[in-house]
Amino acid sequence: MEIKFERFHLQSDLRSPLVGFETISVPTEVRIDPLTKRRSRIITWGLLSPARFDFSKITDGSQECFFCPENVLYKTPQFIKEIIPEGRVRIGKAVGFPNLNPVGSYGSVVVLCHEHFLNLNQFTPEMYEDGFSVAIEIIRRTMAIDPDTRYWQISQNFLAPGGSTILHPHLQVIGDPVPTNEMEALLNASSSYHQRNGTLYWQDLIQIEKGLEKRYITNIGKVHWFVSFAPIGFNEVCGSVEGHGSVTALAREEISSLATGILSTLKYYDEKDLNSFNFSIYSISGEDYYQLLLRIISRTPLQPYYLNDCTSFEVLQSELTANIIPEELCHGIRPYFP
């Protein structure tokens, strides 16, 4: 196996006013992703501790919300008849429809629930199970008429720090005939690994991480949950679905396992007073050397004195940062998983 966990340490010395101008050393750890070789920095000094945010003043206004149940069937777009003749996809309380402002060939929105706002501890398994089922049905029906659209993402942006412009919980479903930068990096690196070793990187990684017991959390059915060695965001947790590269092949049990892992992570975030997050499922059809991957990260929480977690390092240097040592995150989050 050709999986290496490479890291190196940087150190900055300075005279700190916090300790009477005595000389202190501030460490930074740089880690290299075993697959993509992308670097990330663990800034061990962290950020300001968040406090529980009072959402009562910003959760009004459901009457004007397009996604609330009294409006969603009247004020949202409908699919063209060639894709979904009935206009929208509805399973349980989840409703899927085209995005009025798409960013690709096929852009859809899936409203997860009737509630206009939820705290992280108020999401339920049924919300994600039904929401994912709606998203997968949209993808299946779209691919039936356009099989060249093999690259799909199912994502959630929650609250303004996560990039959401609408408070009401919802998913984004985006499909294109060309991969995103991240998908292409994952595919190219997975293909190179398979050519060199004759094995699937994701299966090898899970086997190694299980043995190390440092970053592997647990498996829920065929979904393996682990913490990234070189994270691309704060408090990053990953899930990989054994035997599948595309969401179109998922059974109900695997959808349920993904929902359970997301909720377990959100419970951990909530108890740490984190309130904003992103996740993405990278779904790619027709590649035997790729295995379905989900990433979920927390964002700097919404609070009275908000601090953005994206700086020039992330957006202009393409060097990503995290504020907790991954092994410590794994140890802390394990009890939240079944």
CORNORGI-V939025 format. One record per helix or strand of 2 or more residues. SS is the DSSP state (2 for helix, 1 for strand). FROM is the first residue (numbers start at 1). TO is the last residue. If there is no record, write none. Layout:
{{SS/FROM/TO} {SS/FROM/TO}}
//
This chain:
{{1/6/16} {2/17/19} {1/22/32} {1/39/42} {2/62/64} {1/89/91} {1/94/98} {1/106/111} {2/120/122} {2/125/145} {1/151/158} {2/160/162} {1/170/176} {2/181/197} {2/201/212} {1/216/220} {1/223/227} {1/234/241} {2/247/249} {2/252/271} {1/276/284} {1/293/299} {2/312/315} {1/320/322} {2/326/336}}
//
